[in-house]
Structures are given as C-alpha cells and as structure tokens.
Amino acid sequence: MHRFNVVPAGRRSGKTELAKRKLVRRALSARTIWKPAFFAAAPTRDQAKRIYWDDLKMLVGKDMMARDPSETELSIETLTGAEIWVVGLDKPERIEGKPWDGGVLDEFANMKPNAWAANVRPALSDRKGWCDLIGVPEGRNHYYDEWLKASAMMAELGNRSEWGAFTWKSADILDAEEIAAAKRDLDELTYAQEYEASFVNFEGRCY
C-alpha cells in the first residue's frame, strides 16, 4: 500500500526473493503508453548481477520476453513492453538519465549514503515510481535513518503514509536448529544484527 518501503529483515529470510517476484509481477502487468522501466540495484554491478540476473531471466521466462535479454546491459524487455534492468550503484549516477517506474535497492545499508536522495529518488519523480529499500542493517547509518523516518510516518498516517516500514527475523523462516547454531557461533550484537535485523550500535566495543 506504500510507495516506498524500508524492509530490514534477517539474513536468508527471503526478502530478496520477494523483491525478484515483485519486480517481475509489476513488469508483466504494466500497461501504459510509455515503456515502463524497473530496476534491481545492489551496491556493485557484479553483486547485482550475481543476486538478480539469472533468477530474473528464469522468472520472466522466454515466452514472456520480447527478445533475448541483453547480457551486456543486463536488461530484459517483456512482451508488455516493460523493461527490467540490473544495476550497480557503486557509481550512483548510473541510475540517472532514465525515468523509472519502480525498483529495489538491495543491501541498502552498504550503498553510498547519498545515493537515495541525490540519485535514485529524483529519477522516480516524473513517473511517480515506487522503491523498496531492503537488506540487513549495518549499524546505525543511513539505512537506520530511513527506517526511523518510515516507521514514524507509518505510525502517524498508517496506510495513508507514502512510506512503509516492515521487518521480520530469520527465525520466522529458517529452521530452529540453524538459528540455534547461529546463536552459538556469533556474539550477541552480531546475531541481533544479522538474524534479527536490529540496528545495533557497535561503537566502543572491543574484540
């Protein structure tokens, strides 16, 4: 129900798999006079390709592609006319110059702090595009700031808020034995960050 969603969730809990399916659903259902465009972005191009490229091709399927996917540009054009692009934001300006209908910023905590405000958000304006900011927290950085903003707006306005805030733990998805093993292997704060998606503060700790 929200245009922008901030979704810190536990490690291996399915947030990226949900993002892939959302992108494909939106692309295959798009019906507009322009050519809709959607992006799957990660901190680097290699990372974005590794996370998204093969799965997006499989999920769209040959029968719904207008032509062979571009292996150089990492783009897929569907029979609906919509495009899905896989993008690395190590150079955030790569997202500029093209109007976007929506997209996903994966591992948002590891992206450059100003990439959202200076590069991505303006590129969504002319088509009033949507965006999901997903990933595992990395301390209290720019991801934490967006989480606080989204949480406050959602608490105040509910479903009328342009921003949504959602989270879930790895334990909601992974089996109990694996969760117990992770608790044994990791210190308390690292476990809280990686498996419970908590914005913990590591400053001042000695290892």
PyMOL commands that set and color helices and strands:
alter all, ss='L'
color gray80, all
select helices_A, chain A and resi 15-29+45-60+62-64+92-95+108-110+115-123+142-160+170-172+176-185+188-196
alter helices_A, ss='H'
color red, helices_A
select strands_A, chain A and resi 4-8+37-42+75-77+83-88+102-105+130-135+163-165
alter strands_A, ss='S'
color yellow, strands_A
deselect
rebuild
show_as cartoon
